[in-house]
Amino acid sequence: MIVGERKPFEEIQSLLRGYKKILLAGCGTCVKVCFAGGDKEVAVLASQLGIANNKAGVKARIDQVTIERQCENEFIDEAARALNGHDCIMSMACGAGVQMLAARFPHLPVLPAVNTTFLGLLDKQGMFLENCQGCGDCVLGRFGGVCPVTRCSKSLFNGPCGGSASGVCEIDPSVPCGWQEIYDRLKALGRLDTLEQTEPPKNWASARHGGPRKLIREDNIL
């Protein structure tokens, strides 16, 4: 899932300065799960802005809507009427949702209230771990389901750097050594022999060198 966190309140206030009819648009999927931009977070931010505006003597109307998925036009269609009649939209979705709204409503400023941070997993309530960087060339099948691009701080492909100790990374004792996790996983699977094979340099051209990426599924196109 996409993980994000709300921007500092002062930055949000700065982005909204001068607007009198504001629509806070939440998203009901990823950012809701990580408590950054779901309906509850929209209500909290609206309340904070209202209190701050009252103290500062600023008159501004703040409306709220939560779209099931801001990254899909069919869900934006359902909320389009709520988006009319405003000076700006402040999106509490990830960067993809912000850009989708901006493309759909080019006559309105669309402002981000959330910083998109990474693709991650829910480790436990309130804790999300980065496990994927969307590099475009997945190698999980070769490393026991543990990603060396993300889980190794140096993104090494042919073993650890030699700086880890007792299973933790040298950069931070709270960070597990990615290669220790790869070794342990392959050992449990009885596949340690795969580590005897030299992994060639990764082709990073499928990551970001070619500009924005596009995925086309011919079998799903109508």
C-alpha positions as CSV (number, residue, x, y, z in Angstrom):
1,M,0.0,0.0,0.0
2,I,1.0,3.6,-0.4
3,V,2.1,5.2,2.9
4,G,1.9,8.9,3.6
5,E,1.8,11.3,6.4
6,R,0.0,14.6,6.8
7,K,2.0,17.8,6.2
8,P,2.8,20.1,9.1
9,F,-0.2,22.3,9.9
10,E,1.8,25.5,9.3
11,E,2.6,24.3,5.8
12,I,-1.0,23.5,5.1
13,Q,-2.1,26.9,6.4
14,S,0.5,28.5,4.1
15,L,-0.8,26.6,1.0
16,L,-4.4,27.7,1.8
17,R,-3.7,31.3,2.4
18,G,-6.0,33.6,0.4
19,Y,-8.6,30.9,-0.4
20,K,-12.1,31.5,0.9
21,K,-14.0,28.4,-0.3
22,I,-11.9,25.3,0.4
23,L,-12.8,21.7,-0.2
24,L,-10.9,19.1,1.8
25,A,-10.9,15.9,-0.2
26,G,-10.0,12.7,1.6
27,C,-9.3,9.3,0.1
28,G,-10.8,6.1,1.4
29,T,-8.1,3.6,0.7
30,C,-4.3,3.7,1.4
31,V,-4.1,7.0,3.2
32,K,-7.1,6.0,5.3
33,V,-5.4,2.8,6.4
34,C,-2.2,4.8,7.4
35,F,-4.3,7.5,9.2
36,A,-3.1,10.3,6.9
37,G,-6.1,11.2,4.8
38,G,-9.3,9.2,5.4
39,D,-12.7,10.7,6.5
40,K,-11.5,11.0,10.2
41,E,-8.4,12.9,9.2
42,V,-10.4,15.2,6.9
43,A,-12.7,16.0,9.8
44,V,-9.8,16.7,12.2
45,L,-8.0,19.0,9.7
46,A,-11.3,20.8,8.9
47,S,-11.7,21.4,12.7
48,Q,-8.2,22.6,13.1
49,L,-8.5,25.0,10.2
50,G,-11.8,26.3,11.5
51,I,-10.4,27.0,14.9
52,A,-7.2,28.7,13.5
53,N,-9.2,30.8,11.1
54,N,-11.6,32.0,13.9
55,K,-8.6,33.0,16.1
56,A,-7.0,34.9,13.2
57,G,-10.3,36.5,12.1
58,V,-10.2,34.8,8.7
59,K,-13.5,34.0,7.0
60,A,-13.3,30.9,5.0
61,R,-15.7,28.1,4.2
62,I,-14.3,24.6,4.6
63,D,-16.3,21.7,3.1
64,Q,-15.4,18.0,3.3
65,V,-15.7,15.0,1.0
66,T,-14.1,11.6,1.0
67,I,-13.6,9.9,-2.3
68,E,-13.2,6.1,-2.2
69,R,-10.2,6.2,-4.5
70,Q,-8.9,9.5,-5.8
71,C,-6.6,7.8,-8.3
72,E,-9.6,6.5,-10.3
73,N,-11.9,8.7,-12.4
74,E,-15.0,6.6,-11.8
75,F,-14.9,7.4,-8.1
76,I,-14.2,11.1,-8.7
77,D,-17.3,11.1,-10.9
78,E,-19.4,10.2,-7.8
79,A,-18.0,13.3,-5.9
80,A,-17.8,15.8,-8.8
81,R,-20.8,17.8,-7.6
82,A,-19.2,18.4,-4.2
83,L,-16.1,19.7,-5.9
84,N,-17.9,22.6,-7.7
85,G,-18.2,26.1,-6.2
86,H,-14.8,26.2,-4.5
87,D,-11.7,28.3,-4.8
88,C,-9.4,25.3,-4.4
89,I,-9.2,21.7,-3.5
90,M,-6.9,20.4,-0.8
91,S,-6.3,16.7,-1.4
92,M,-5.5,14.4,1.5
93,A,-4.6,11.6,-0.9
94,C,-1.2,10.4,-2.1
95,G,0.6,12.2,-4.9
96,A,-1.2,10.1,-7.5
97,G,-4.6,11.3,-6.2
98,V,-3.6,14.9,-6.1
99,Q,-2.5,14.7,-9.8
100,M,-5.6,12.9,-10.8
101,L,-7.8,15.7,-9.3
102,A,-5.6,18.4,-10.9
103,A,-6.0,16.8,-14.3
104,R,-9.7,16.3,-13.9
105,F,-10.3,19.9,-12.6
106,P,-7.8,22.1,-14.4
107,H,-9.6,25.3,-13.5
108,L,-9.0,24.7,-9.8
109,P,-5.8,24.8,-7.7
110,V,-5.3,21.3,-6.2
111,L,-3.1,21.4,-3.2
112,P,-1.5,18.5,-1.3
113,A,-2.1,18.0,2.4
114,V,-0.1,14.7,2.6
115,N,3.5,13.8,1.9
116,T,3.7,10.5,0.1
117,T,6.5,8.5,1.6
118,F,6.8,4.9,0.4
119,L,5.2,1.6,-0.6
120,G,4.9,-0.3,2.6
121,L,3.4,-3.0,4.8
122,L,1.4,-2.7,8.1
123,D,3.8,-4.1,10.7
124,K,1.5,-3.4,13.6
125,Q,-1.1,-0.8,14.5
126,G,0.3,2.6,13.7
127,M,3.6,1.2,12.2
128,F,4.3,0.9,8.5
129,L,7.5,-0.4,7.0
130,E,9.0,0.4,3.6
131,N,9.3,-2.9,1.7
132,C,9.2,-1.9,-2.0
133,Q,10.6,1.0,-4.0
134,G,8.7,0.2,-7.2
135,C,12.0,-0.3,-9.0
136,G,10.4,-1.9,-12.1
137,D,12.3,-5.1,-12.1
138,C,11.3,-7.3,-9.2
139,V,13.9,-9.7,-7.8
140,L,12.0,-11.1,-4.9
141,G,11.9,-14.6,-6.5
142,R,15.7,-14.7,-6.3
143,F,16.1,-13.6,-2.8
144,G,13.5,-15.5,-0.8
145,G,10.9,-12.9,-0.9
146,V,13.1,-10.3,0.8
147,C,14.0,-7.2,-1.4
148,P,17.7,-6.2,-1.4
149,V,16.8,-3.0,-3.2
150,T,14.8,-1.8,-0.2
151,R,15.8,-3.9,2.8
152,C,19.5,-3.5,2.3
153,S,20.5,0.1,3.1
154,K,23.1,-0.1,0.2
155,S,20.9,-2.1,-2.2
156,L,23.6,-4.7,-2.5
157,F,22.9,-7.8,-4.7
158,N,25.7,-10.2,-3.9
159,G,25.9,-10.5,-0.2
160,P,26.2,-8.1,2.8
161,C,28.6,-5.2,3.0
162,G,30.5,-6.5,6.1
163,G,29.4,-3.7,8.3
164,S,26.5,-5.4,9.9
165,A,26.7,-7.1,13.4
166,S,24.4,-9.4,15.3
167,G,21.8,-9.1,12.5
168,V,21.5,-5.3,12.4
169,C,22.6,-2.7,9.9
170,E,25.6,-0.5,10.7
171,I,23.7,2.6,9.8
172,D,21.2,2.2,12.7
173,P,20.9,-0.6,15.3
174,S,17.1,-0.4,15.0
175,V,17.4,-1.5,11.3
176,P,17.6,-5.2,10.6
177,C,20.3,-6.2,8.1
178,G,18.5,-6.9,4.9
179,W,21.1,-9.6,3.9
180,Q,20.7,-11.3,7.2
181,E,17.0,-11.6,6.5
182,I,17.7,-12.9,3.0
183,Y,20.1,-15.5,4.3
184,D,17.7,-16.6,7.1
185,R,14.8,-16.9,4.7
186,L,16.7,-18.9,2.1
187,K,18.1,-21.2,4.8
188,A,14.6,-21.9,6.0
189,L,13.5,-22.6,2.4
190,G,16.5,-24.9,1.8
191,R,17.7,-22.7,-1.0
192,L,21.0,-21.3,0.2
193,D,22.6,-22.7,-2.9
194,T,21.1,-19.8,-4.8
195,L,23.5,-17.5,-3.1
196,E,26.4,-19.2,-4.9
197,Q,25.2,-17.6,-8.1
198,T,26.6,-14.2,-8.9
199,E,23.8,-11.7,-9.5
200,P,24.6,-9.4,-12.5
201,P,24.3,-5.6,-12.1
202,K,20.7,-4.5,-11.9
203,N,19.2,-2.9,-15.0
204,W,17.9,0.4,-13.5
205,A,16.5,1.6,-16.8
206,S,13.2,0.1,-15.8
207,A,13.1,2.3,-12.7
208,R,13.1,6.0,-13.5
209,H,15.6,6.7,-16.2
210,G,13.0,6.6,-19.0
211,G,10.7,9.2,-17.4
212,P,7.2,8.5,-15.9
213,R,6.4,4.9,-16.3
214,K,3.2,3.4,-17.8
215,L,1.6,0.0,-17.4
216,I,-0.7,-1.2,-20.1
217,R,-2.8,-4.4,-19.7
218,E,-4.2,-5.1,-23.1
219,D,-6.5,-7.8,-21.7
220,N,-8.2,-5.2,-19.5
221,I,-8.7,-2.4,-22.0
222,L,-12.3,-1.9,-23.1
